[in-house]
Amino acid sequence: QISRLAKDTATKDFSDILLVLTGEVNLQSLLKVLENWARIDSSPFKYTLNNGTHVIITQHNAGIKYSLFTEQVFRTFLEDVLKIKADIKVTDNTVILKIPEKW
């Protein structure tokens, strides 16, 4: 059920959110929105570019179900919409995205 909801959110809503907030639907707009979202929510957020890989770490403190939901949203959006393969790991309260700079 979490997976289905995440896929629906990623394919139907996430592109619209990026478009409204940034005017674009691409990796840069995703990075901007994630950083702003974390700042507004006062959630720990770290972004680095290491050896050609974008590394995004977010902490949400909402539990494993939210981590799994977020992982599926990101995976579906990146793979189905942006056509990017990413390495995504989760813990109970953290989501780690590793996205190659060139895909």
Summary of the structure (lengths in Angstrom):
residues: 103
radius of gyration: 12.7
end to end distance: 30.1
largest distance: 36.6
contacts: 303
relative contact order: 0.19
helix: 52%
strand: 23%
